[in-house]
Amino acid sequence: MEEILMPKLGESVTEGTIEKWLVKPGDTVEEYDALCEVITDKVTAEVPSVFDGTIKELLVDEGDTVEVGTPICMMETEGGTGESAVESVEEPPRIPDESPPESIASEKANAQKGARISPVVMRLANENSINLDDVTGTGFEGRITKKDILKAIEAGPSEKRAPLQEKESAPVSEPAPEPQAEQSAAGEEIPVTGVRKAIAGKMVQSSQEIPHAWLMMEVDATNLVNVRNSHKTSFKEKEGYNLTFFSFFVKAVAETLKEYPMLNSSWRGDKIVVNKDINISIAVAGDDKLYVPVIRNADDLSIKGIAKQVSELAKLGRNHQLTQKHMEGGTFTVNNTGAFGSVQSMGIINHPQAAILQVESIVKRPVIVDDMIAVRHMVNLCLSIDHRILDGLVAGEFLKAVKTRIENYSTEYTSVY
């Protein structure tokens, strides 16, 4: 019998959430067959089997988050039992014809039981004062599962609570609390799981750890619009994908980051790390899921090269085919909020990056040009910065340099190749 462990799906990944099981007890699988989908830091990855065999038990429920190395399912492998994927608890040596004291025997039994209890089950038991000795395991070879603990919780404190908990009950002389009035009926309840749970954790971490500061700058994108429109039709016919406005913005940002490397840095506790590579993270939506894949070495790419990667990553995101490798290594985020018609927003920084730029919707507006009113294509660029790393001066200079690059695009001199 073999235990399949939660794999490490990234260099800094310490835990993963089972989003969906792709197998069930009794299924026969071959090596490399996908067992389940795991969520970690905004990415869905499939966990492959490392054996040929039959699934005997799923140890972790969908929606549960467990640490790397935790057993997630049991498998009966072909050819009988093999060496387990995790080490078993070794029993202490015993002296022949001498029974161990009761306390030692109890400790050994608890150690053996603890080796067969998942962290999720242990946490639920501790949080609800459940005495595991009172719980009958219904899992493989008597293993206590999450469902067993939930059943024990529902059974009530009189049967399943530890003695200490019973002693803490309120004195008989205290009046019973008044029953609370029933609240009005709530709407639909949506469980927070999978990608949404991962996003929530990241956003809370970012908002709590990073002191955000914001800056917005208005940019005349008329020249950019003219360049893009002059290539739009022929580009699509030749390349097979769209030449988007967003690609021009990413190109301008990537080139400007070379001049202002502090915007391309990360906060690492007692030091600031200035990243050598310029890897632009972009937001990609797929149904109700959000992914943040990376365009690597964006400063080395042409506008066409960036447009190609944006198209490919967006397609993978829509089909839920992005992997952890697609997400790793981002150093600065550019978010295309203008795609939804937004004209002003404040982005939350993609931890541990130093900044995020929101590219808003390009809109026609009357503006003053050379003391005359003219209709121009205007866009707002909204920059969020980590105030531990960056101050307003360097942030303003960076955004002004991006603005200059965008306004200096030219149908005569700007090449998309």
Backbone hydrogen bonds in HBPLUS format (Angstrom, degrees):
<---DONOR---> <-ACCEPTOR-->    atom                        ^
c    i                          cat <-CA-CA->   ^        H-A-AA   ^      H-
h    n   atom  resd res      DA  || num        DHA   H-A  angle D-A-AA Bond
n    s   type  num  typ     dist DA aas  dist angle  dist       angle   num
A0002-GLU N   A0075-MET O   2.74 MM  73  5.14 174.9  1.75 159.5 161.3     1
A0075-MET N   A0002-GLU O   2.81 MM  73  5.14 161.5  1.84 153.1 157.2     2
A0004-ILE N   A0073-CYS O   2.89 MM  69  5.37 171.5  1.90 160.8 163.7     3
A0072-ILE N   A0004-ILE O   2.71 MM  68  5.81 170.5  1.71 171.4 170.3     4
A0006-MET N   A0070-THR O   2.78 MM  64  5.33 146.1  1.90 136.9 146.8     5
A0069-GLY N   A0006-MET O   2.82 MM  63  5.01 163.8  1.85 138.7 144.3     6
A0013-VAL N   A0010-GLY O   3.29 MM   3  5.01 159.7  2.33  98.3 104.3     7
A0068-VAL N   A0014-THR O   2.88 MM  54  5.46 158.9  1.92 134.0 132.1     8
A0016-GLY N   A0066-VAL O   2.93 MM  50  5.75 158.4  1.98 162.9 166.7     9
A0066-VAL N   A0016-GLY O   2.95 MM  50  5.75 156.6  2.01 166.8 163.3    10
A0017-THR N   A0039-ILE O   2.98 MM  22  5.01 163.2  2.01 143.6 149.1    11
A0039-ILE N   A0017-THR O   2.77 MM  22  5.01 162.9  1.80 146.6 151.1    12
A0018-ILE N   A0064-ASP O   3.05 MM  46  5.83 154.8  2.11 166.4 162.2    13
A0063-GLY N   A0018-ILE O   2.57 MM  45  5.41 173.7  1.57 166.1 168.4    14
A0019-GLU N   A0037-GLU O   2.84 MM  18  5.53 149.2  1.93 146.2 154.8    15
A0020-LYS N   A0037-GLU O   3.42 MM  17  5.19 160.5  2.46 131.6 134.0    16
A0037-GLU N   A0020-LYS O   2.79 MM  17  5.19 159.7  1.83 153.9 161.0    17
A0022-LEU N   A0035-LEU O   2.81 MM  13  5.24 161.5  1.85 139.0 140.1    18
A0027-ASP N   A0024-LYS O   3.03 MM   3  5.79 161.5  2.06 149.1 151.2    19
A0026-GLY N   A0055-ILE O   2.67 MM  29  5.31 169.7  1.68 147.8 149.9    20
A0055-ILE N   A0027-ASP O   2.86 MM  28  5.45 162.5  1.89 162.5 165.1    21
A0029-VAL N   A0053-GLY O   2.82 MM  24  5.61 163.4  1.85 164.1 169.9    22
A0053-GLY N   A0029-VAL O   2.97 MM  24  5.61 168.6  1.99 154.9 156.7    23
A0033-ASP N   A0030-GLU O   2.96 MM   3  5.58 160.0  2.00 139.8 141.6    24
A0032-TYR N   A0049-SER O   2.78 MM  17  4.87 167.2  1.80 132.9 137.2    25
A0049-SER N   A0033-ASP O   2.74 MM  16  5.43 146.1  1.85 147.5 157.9    26
A0035-LEU N   A0047-VAL O   2.75 MM  12  5.64 173.1  1.76 162.4 163.9    27
A0047-VAL N   A0036-CYS O   2.89 MM  11  5.51 161.4  1.92 157.4 162.7    28
A0038-VAL N   A0045-ALA O   2.73 MM   7  5.27 168.5  1.75 156.6 160.2    29
A0045-ALA N   A0038-VAL O   2.88 MM   7  5.27 162.6  1.91 149.5 155.0    30
A0040-THR N   A0043-VAL O   3.04 MM   3  5.49 153.5  2.11 148.9 157.3    31
A0043-VAL N   A0040-THR O   3.24 MM   3  5.49 141.7  2.39 105.5 116.1    32
A0078-GLU N   A0052-ASP O   3.24 MM  26  6.21 153.0  2.32 140.6 140.9    33
A0054-THR N   A0076-GLU O   2.82 MM  22  5.14 157.3  1.87 142.6 147.9    34
A0076-GLU N   A0054-THR O   2.82 MM  22  5.14 162.5  1.85 158.7 156.6    35
A0056-LYS N   A0074-MET O   2.88 MM  18  5.43 168.3  1.89 141.3 143.7    36
A0057-GLU N   A0074-MET O   3.42 MM  17  5.11 162.6  2.46 127.0 127.4    37
A0074-MET N   A0057-GLU O   2.78 MM  17  5.11 161.1  1.82 150.5 156.7    38
A0059-LEU N   A0072-ILE O   2.84 MM  13  4.90 145.0  1.96 122.5 129.5    39
A0064-ASP N   A0061-ASP O   3.14 MM   3  5.65 163.3  2.17 133.5 135.3    40
A0070-THR N   A0067-GLU O   3.15 MM   3  5.76 152.5  2.23 140.3 139.5    41
A0098-GLU N   A0095-ILE O   3.25 MM   3  5.73 134.4  2.47 143.2 139.0    42
A0105-ALA N   A0101-PRO O   3.05 MM   4  6.35 164.7  2.08 158.3 162.9    43
A0106-SER N   A0102-GLU O   2.91 MM   4  6.11 152.0  1.99 147.5 155.4    44
A0107-GLU N   A0103-SER O   2.98 MM   4  6.21 156.9  2.04 144.2 150.1    45
A0108-LYS N   A0104-ILE O   2.93 MM   4  6.16 160.5  1.97 151.9 157.0    46
A0109-ALA N   A0105-ALA O   3.01 MM   4  6.18 156.2  2.07 143.3 149.8    47
A0110-ASN N   A0106-SER O   2.94 MM   4  6.18 156.9  1.99 149.1 155.4    48
A0111-ALA N   A0107-GLU O   2.90 MM   4  6.14 151.1  1.98 146.3 154.5    49
A0112-GLN N   A0108-LYS O   2.94 MM   4  6.21 158.7  1.99 149.5 154.6    50
A0113-LYS N   A0109-ALA O   2.91 MM   4  6.13 156.4  1.96 146.1 153.1    51
A0114-GLY N   A0110-ASN O   2.72 MM   4  5.86 158.8  1.76 147.0 153.6    52
A0115-ALA N   A0111-ALA O   3.07 MM   4  6.24 141.1  2.23 140.8 149.6    53
A0116-ARG N   A0113-LYS O   2.89 MM   3  5.29 149.9  1.98 109.7 119.5    54
A0117-ILE N   A0114-GLY O   3.29 MM   3  5.15 168.9  2.31 106.0 106.5    55
A0122-MET N   A0118-SER O   3.01 MM   4  6.31 164.8  2.03 156.9 161.5    56
A0123-ARG N   A0119-PRO O   2.89 MM   4  6.00 157.2  1.95 145.6 151.6    57
A0124-LEU N   A0120-VAL O   3.04 MM   4  6.28 164.9  2.06 150.5 154.1    58
A0125-ALA N   A0121-VAL O   2.98 MM   4  6.15 159.3  2.02 150.6 156.5    59
A0126-ASN N   A0122-MET O   2.98 MM   4  6.19 162.0  2.02 149.9 154.3    60
A0127-GLU N   A0123-ARG O   2.89 MM   4  6.06 165.6  1.92 155.0 159.2    61
A0128-ASN N   A0124-LEU O   3.11 MM   4  6.14 140.1  2.27 140.9 149.8    62
A0130-ILE N   A0125-ALA O   2.83 MM   5  4.67 167.2  1.85 143.1 145.1    63
A0129-SER N   A0126-ASN O   3.35 MM   3  5.10 170.7  2.36 101.5 103.5    64
A0162-ALA N   A0129-SER O   3.27 MM  33  6.07 140.1  2.44 152.1 159.4    65
A0131-ASN N   A0160-LYS O   3.39 MM  29  6.35 167.6  2.40 173.3 176.3    66
A0134-ASP N   A0131-ASN O   2.89 MM   3  5.58 154.5  1.95 120.0 127.6    67
A0135-VAL N   A0132-LEU O   3.16 MM   3  5.15 162.7  2.20 103.8 109.0    68
A0139-GLY N   A0143-ARG O   2.86 MM   4  4.53 145.8  1.98 159.0 154.2    69
A0142-GLY N   A0139-GLY O   3.07 MM   3  5.21 135.6  2.28 139.1 127.7    70
A0143-ARG N   A0140-PHE O   3.11 MM   3  5.47 153.9  2.18 110.1 117.7    71
A0148-ASP N   A0145-THR O   3.10 MM   3  5.20 123.3  2.44  95.8 109.8    72
A0149-ILE N   A0145-THR O   3.22 MM   4  6.65 153.0  2.29 147.6 154.2    73
A0150-LEU N   A0146-LYS O   2.95 MM   4  6.26 163.8  1.98 155.0 159.4    74
A0151-LYS N   A0147-LYS O   2.97 MM   4  6.11 150.7  2.05 142.1 149.9    75
A0152-ALA N   A0148-ASP O   2.99 MM   4  6.26 147.4  2.10 140.2 149.1    76
A0152-ALA N   A0149-ILE O   3.05 MM   3  4.96 114.9  2.49  92.0 108.1    77
A0153-ILE N   A0149-ILE O   2.88 MM   4  6.22 150.0  1.97 150.8 159.3    78
A0154-GLU N   A0150-LEU O   3.02 MM   4  6.28 158.2  2.06 145.4 150.7    79
A0155-ALA N   A0151-LYS O   3.03 MM   4  6.23 135.1  2.24 137.6 149.7    80
A0156-GLY N   A0153-ILE O   3.23 MM   3  5.73 154.2  2.30 109.2 116.0    81
A0160-LYS N   A0156-GLY O   3.43 MM   4  6.49 167.6  2.44 152.1 155.4    82
A0161-ARG N   A0157-PRO O   3.16 MM   4  4.57 153.6  2.23 117.2 121.3    83
A0165-GLN N   A0162-ALA O   3.03 MM   3  5.53 129.4  2.29 113.7 125.5    84
A0166-GLU N   A0163-PRO O   3.03 MM   3  5.14 120.5  2.40  98.1 113.1    85
A0167-LYS N   A0163-PRO O   3.19 MM   4  6.54 148.1  2.30 151.8 159.9    86
A0168-GLU N   A0165-GLN O   3.19 MM   3  5.33 144.6  2.32  99.4 109.6    87
A0169-SER N   A0166-GLU O   3.30 MM   3  5.70 159.3  2.35 116.0 115.9    88
A0174-GLU N   A0171-PRO O   3.21 MM   3  5.76 156.5  2.26 111.4 117.5    89
A0197-LYS N   A0193-THR O   3.30 MM   4  4.87 153.5  2.38 105.6 109.1    90
A0198-ALA N   A0194-GLY O   3.11 MM   4  6.46 153.7  2.18 148.7 156.7    91
A0199-ILE N   A0195-VAL O   2.83 MM   4  6.09 161.4  1.86 158.7 163.5    92
A0200-ALA N   A0196-ARG O   2.96 MM   4  6.12 158.4  2.01 142.6 148.7    93
A0201-GLY N   A0197-LYS O   3.06 MM   4  6.29 159.0  2.10 145.6 150.3    94
A0202-LYS N   A0198-ALA O   3.05 MM   4  6.31 160.6  2.09 150.0 154.9    95
A0203-MET N   A0199-ILE O   2.87 MM   4  6.08 164.7  1.89 158.3 162.3    96
A0204-VAL N   A0200-ALA O   2.99 MM   4  6.14 161.2  2.03 150.9 155.7    97
A0205-GLN N   A0201-GLY O   3.01 MM   4  6.15 161.8  2.04 145.7 151.2    98
A0206-SER N   A0202-LYS O   2.90 MM   4  6.12 159.7  1.94 149.6 155.2    99
A0207-SER N   A0203-MET O   2.91 MM   4  6.05 169.3  1.93 151.2 154.1   100
A0208-GLN N   A0204-VAL O   2.93 MM   4  5.95 149.2  2.03 147.8 155.8   101
A0209-GLU N   A0205-GLN O   2.94 MM   4  5.89 155.8  2.00 147.4 153.6   102
A0210-ILE N   A0206-SER O   2.93 MM   4  5.51 158.4  1.98 144.2 150.2   103
A0387-HIS N   A0211-PRO O   2.88 MM 176  5.53 170.8  1.89 166.2 166.6   104
A0213-ALA N   A0385-ILE O   3.05 MM 172  5.33 140.8  2.21 144.1 152.8   105
A0385-ILE N   A0213-ALA O   2.85 MM 172  5.33 161.9  1.89 153.0 158.9   106
A0215-LEU N   A0383-LEU O   2.88 MM 168  5.14 141.2  2.03 146.5 157.0   107
A0383-LEU N   A0215-LEU O   2.69 MM 168  5.14 171.4  1.70 169.1 168.0   108
A0217-MET N   A0381-LEU O   2.94 MM 164  5.36 155.0  2.00 146.7 154.8   109
A0381-LEU N   A0217-MET O   2.92 MM 164  5.36 169.9  1.93 156.9 159.9   110
A0219-VAL N   A0379-VAL O   2.79 MM 160  5.27 159.3  1.83 158.8 165.9   111
A0379-VAL N   A0219-VAL O   2.89 MM 160  5.27 155.9  1.94 153.2 160.0   112
A0221-ALA N   A0377-HIS O   2.68 MM 156  5.31 139.9  1.84 154.1 166.1   113
A0225-VAL N   A0221-ALA O   2.95 MM   4  6.22 160.5  1.99 156.6 161.7   114
A0226-ASN N   A0222-THR O   3.01 MM   4  6.30 154.9  2.08 148.3 155.2   115
A0227-VAL N   A0223-ASN O   2.95 MM   4  6.22 159.4  1.99 152.2 157.2   116
A0228-ARG N   A0224-LEU O   2.94 MM   4  6.14 174.2  1.94 158.6 160.1   117
A0229-ASN N   A0225-VAL O   2.93 MM   4  6.00 164.2  1.96 148.2 153.0   118
A0230-SER N   A0226-ASN O   3.03 MM   4  6.12 142.7  2.17 140.4 149.8   119
A0231-HIS N   A0228-ARG O   3.17 MM   3  5.41 140.9  2.33 103.3 113.7   120
A0232-LYS N   A0228-ARG O   2.87 MM   4  5.71 129.5  2.13 148.3 163.5   121
A0235-PHE N   A0231-HIS O   2.84 MM   4  5.64 156.5  1.90 162.6 169.7   122
A0236-LYS N   A0232-LYS O   3.20 MM   4  6.33 162.6  2.23 145.4 149.4   123
A0237-GLU N   A0233-THR O   3.12 MM   4  6.40 159.9  2.16 151.4 156.9   124
A0238-LYS N   A0234-SER O   2.97 MM   4  6.07 151.9  2.05 145.5 152.9   125
A0239-GLU N   A0235-PHE O   2.76 MM   4  5.75 172.6  1.77 160.4 163.0   126
A0240-GLY N   A0236-LYS O   2.92 MM   4  4.99 143.2  2.06 122.5 133.4   127
A0247-SER N   A0244-THR O   3.27 MM   3  5.56 136.4  2.48 102.2 111.6   128
A0248-PHE N   A0245-PHE O   2.98 MM   3  5.50 129.8  2.24 112.1 124.2   129
A0249-PHE N   A0245-PHE O   3.34 MM   4  6.80 153.3  2.41 148.6 156.1   130
A0250-VAL N   A0246-PHE O   2.98 MM   4  6.27 163.2  2.00 156.8 160.9   131
A0251-LYS N   A0247-SER O   3.04 MM   4  6.19 156.9  2.09 143.0 149.3   132
A0252-ALA N   A0248-PHE O   3.02 MM   4  6.27 160.5  2.06 147.3 152.1   133
A0253-VAL N   A0249-PHE O   2.94 MM   4  6.19 158.9  1.98 153.3 159.0   134
A0254-ALA N   A0250-VAL O   2.90 MM   4  6.06 167.1  1.92 153.5 157.0   135
A0255-GLU N   A0251-LYS O   3.10 MM   4  6.27 164.3  2.13 152.5 155.8   136
A0256-THR N   A0252-ALA O   3.11 MM   4  6.21 152.0  2.19 140.2 148.0   137
A0257-LEU N   A0253-VAL O   2.91 MM   4  6.13 146.0  2.02 152.8 161.9   138
A0258-LYS N   A0255-GLU O   3.31 MM   3  5.56 140.9  2.48  99.4 109.2   139
A0259-GLU N   A0256-THR O   2.97 MM   3  5.26 134.9  2.17 104.6 116.8   140
A0260-TYR N   A0256-THR O   3.05 MM   4  6.39 139.2  2.23 143.8 156.1   141
A0263-LEU N   A0260-TYR O   3.13 MM   3  6.01 156.5  2.19 124.5 129.6   142
A0264-ASN N   A0261-PRO O   2.85 MM   3  5.04 148.3  1.95 105.1 115.7   143
A0275-ASN N   A0264-ASN O   3.21 MM  11  5.95 148.6  2.32 133.1 139.7   144
A0266-SER N   A0273-VAL O   2.81 MM   7  5.20 145.0  1.93 140.0 151.7   145
A0273-VAL N   A0266-SER O   2.88 MM   7  5.20 160.8  1.92 158.2 160.4   146
A0268-ARG N   A0271-LYS O   2.80 MM   3  5.24 158.2  1.85 171.7 172.6   147
A0270-ASP N   A0268-ARG O   2.92 MM   2  6.00 109.1  2.44 119.0 103.4   148
A0298-ALA N   A0278-ILE O   2.97 MM  20  6.10 140.9  2.12 167.6 176.2   149
A0331-THR N   A0279-ASN O   2.80 MM  52  5.27 177.1  1.80 150.3 150.5   150
A0280-ILE N   A0295-ILE O   2.92 MM  15  5.08 138.5  2.09 153.4 144.2   151
A0295-ILE N   A0280-ILE O   2.76 MM  15  5.08 169.3  1.77 146.5 148.9   152
A0281-SER N   A0332-PHE O   2.77 MM  51  5.99 161.0  1.80 149.8 155.5   153
A0334-VAL N   A0281-SER O   2.97 MM  53  6.31 158.8  2.02 178.3 174.3   154
A0282-ILE N   A0293-PRO O   3.00 MM  11  5.88 160.2  2.04 164.0 169.4   155
A0284-VAL N   A0291-TYR O   2.78 MM   7  5.10 164.1  1.80 153.6 154.4   156
A0291-TYR N   A0284-VAL O   2.75 MM   7  5.10 166.6  1.77 159.5 163.7   157
A0286-GLY N   A0289-LYS O   2.83 MM   3  5.11 166.1  1.85 149.0 151.4   158
A0289-LYS N   A0286-GLY O   2.87 MM   3  5.11 160.4  1.91 127.1 132.1   159
A0294-VAL N   A0326-HIS O   2.91 MM  32  6.04 139.3  2.08 163.8 166.5   160
A0300-ASP N   A0297-ASN O   2.99 MM   3  5.66 157.2  2.05 117.7 124.6   161
A0301-LEU N   A0298-ALA O   3.16 MM   3  5.26 159.0  2.21 104.6 111.1   162
A0306-ILE N   A0302-SER O   2.96 MM   4  6.29 155.2  2.02 151.6 157.6   163
A0307-ALA N   A0303-ILE O   2.91 MM   4  6.10 162.0  1.94 148.4 153.8   164
A0304-LYS N   A0416-VAL O   2.71 MM 112  5.40 136.1  1.89 158.1 160.0   165
A0308-LYS N   A0304-LYS O   2.94 MM   4  6.16 151.0  2.03 147.6 155.1   166
A0309-GLN N   A0305-GLY O   3.19 MM   4  6.44 159.6  2.23 142.8 147.3   167
A0310-VAL N   A0306-ILE O   2.89 MM   4  6.15 162.1  1.92 157.3 162.6   168
A0311-SER N   A0307-ALA O   3.00 MM   4  6.14 159.0  2.05 144.7 150.2   169
A0312-GLU N   A0308-LYS O   2.96 MM   4  6.20 162.1  1.99 151.3 156.0   170
A0313-LEU N   A0309-GLN O   2.86 MM   4  5.92 169.8  1.87 154.5 157.6   171
A0314-ALA N   A0310-VAL O   2.99 MM   4  5.97 154.5  2.05 142.5 149.9   172
A0315-LYS N   A0311-SER O   3.09 MM   4  6.26 154.0  2.16 143.0 149.6   173
A0316-LEU N   A0312-GLU O   3.02 MM   4  6.29 160.6  2.06 149.5 154.5   174
A0317-GLY N   A0313-LEU O   2.92 MM   4  6.08 152.3  1.99 143.7 151.7   175
A0318-ARG N   A0314-ALA O   2.98 MM   4  6.23 159.1  2.02 149.0 153.7   176
A0319-ASN N   A0315-LYS O   3.15 MM   4  6.34 144.5  2.28 142.5 151.7   177
A0321-GLN N   A0316-LEU O   2.79 MM   5  4.89 178.0  1.79 149.6 150.0   178
A0320-HIS N   A0317-GLY O   3.07 MM   3  4.90 161.6  2.10 102.7 107.7   179
A0326-HIS N   A0323-THR O   3.03 MM   3  5.36 130.2  2.28 104.7 117.0   180
A0327-MET N   A0324-GLN O   2.99 MM   3  5.21 137.8  2.17 102.1 114.3   181
A0328-GLU N   A0324-GLN O   3.24 MM   4  6.41 131.7  2.49 149.7 161.9   182
A0357-LEU N   A0333-THR O   2.90 MM  24  6.31 162.9  1.93 155.9 159.5   183
A0335-ASN N   A0357-LEU O   2.79 MM  22  6.10 169.6  1.80 164.8 168.3   184
A0359-VAL N   A0335-ASN O   2.84 MM  24  6.05 170.5  1.85 166.5 169.4   185
A0339-ALA N   A0336-ASN O   3.22 MM   3  5.88 164.1  2.24 115.6 120.0   186
A0340-PHE N   A0337-THR O   3.15 MM   3  5.92 166.1  2.17 120.4 124.2   187
A0338-GLY N   A0359-VAL O   2.79 MM  21  5.87 144.2  1.91 160.3 148.2   188
A0341-GLY N   A0338-GLY O   2.94 MM   3  4.96 164.6  1.96 108.8 113.0   189
A0361-SER N   A0342-SER O   2.76 MM  19  5.68 164.7  1.78 165.6 171.0   190
A0353-GLN N   A0350-ASN O   2.89 MM   3  5.66 158.8  1.94 136.5 135.9   191
A0386-ASP N   A0354-ALA O   2.80 MM  32  5.12 141.7  1.94 159.9 155.9   192
A0356-ILE N   A0384-SER O   3.01 MM  28  5.37 148.2  2.11 146.0 153.1   193
A0384-SER N   A0356-ILE O   2.96 MM  28  5.37 170.7  1.97 162.0 164.8   194
A0358-GLN N   A0382-CYS O   2.74 MM  24  4.97 172.3  1.75 152.6 155.3   195
A0382-CYS N   A0358-GLN O   3.02 MM  24  4.97 168.7  2.03 146.1 148.6   196
A0360-GLU N   A0380-ASN O   3.16 MM  20  5.45 160.2  2.20 170.4 173.4   197
A0363-VAL N   A0378-MET O   2.87 MM  15  5.40 163.1  1.90 158.1 158.6   198
A0378-MET N   A0363-VAL O   2.76 MM  15  5.40 166.4  1.78 158.3 153.8   199
A0365-ARG N   A0376-ARG O   2.91 MM  11  5.62 157.8  1.95 157.7 164.2   200
A0376-ARG N   A0365-ARG O   2.97 MM  11  5.62 169.9  1.98 154.5 153.6   201
A0367-VAL N   A0374-ALA O   2.76 MM   7  5.42 165.2  1.78 159.3 162.0   202
A0374-ALA N   A0367-VAL O   2.75 MM   7  5.42 163.2  1.78 161.4 167.4   203
A0369-VAL N   A0372-MET O   2.66 MM   3  5.19 165.3  1.68 161.2 161.0   204
A0372-MET N   A0369-VAL O   3.00 MM   3  5.19 145.3  2.12 103.6 114.4   205
A0389-ILE N   A0386-ASP O   3.00 MM   3  5.65 143.4  2.14 116.1 124.9   206
A0390-LEU N   A0386-ASP O   2.90 MM   4  5.99 174.3  1.91 160.7 162.7   207
A0395-ALA N   A0391-ASP O   3.18 MM   4  6.30 163.0  2.21 156.1 161.1   208
A0396-GLY N   A0392-GLY O   2.80 MM   4  5.79 155.3  1.86 144.5 151.3   209
A0397-GLU N   A0393-LEU O   2.95 MM   4  6.23 157.5  2.00 150.0 156.4   210
A0398-PHE N   A0394-VAL O   2.92 MM   4  6.06 157.5  1.98 144.6 150.8   211
A0399-LEU N   A0395-ALA O   3.00 MM   4  6.21 167.4  2.02 149.6 152.7   212
A0400-LYS N   A0396-GLY O   2.92 MM   4  6.03 152.9  1.99 144.5 152.5   213
A0401-ALA N   A0397-GLU O   2.97 MM   4  6.17 149.4  2.07 143.4 151.2   214
A0402-VAL N   A0398-PHE O   3.02 MM   4  6.39 151.6  2.10 149.9 157.8   215
A0403-LYS N   A0399-LEU O   2.95 MM   4  6.16 159.7  1.99 145.4 151.2   216
A0404-THR N   A0400-LYS O   2.94 MM   4  6.22 155.4  2.00 145.8 151.9   217
A0405-ARG N   A0401-ALA O   3.11 MM   4  6.34 159.7  2.15 145.7 150.2   218
A0406-ILE N   A0402-VAL O   3.06 MM   4  6.34 162.3  2.09 155.0 159.3   219
A0407-GLU N   A0403-LYS O   2.95 MM   4  6.16 165.0  1.97 155.6 159.8   220
A0408-ASN N   A0404-THR O   2.98 MM   4  6.03 128.9  2.24 140.8 153.6   221
A0408-ASN N   A0405-ARG O   3.28 MM   3  5.16 136.3  2.48  92.0 103.9   222
A0409-TYR N   A0406-ILE O   3.31 MM   3  5.59 169.1  2.32 108.6 111.4   223
A0414-THR N   A0410-SER O   2.85 MM   4  5.18 157.0  1.90 141.3 147.0   224
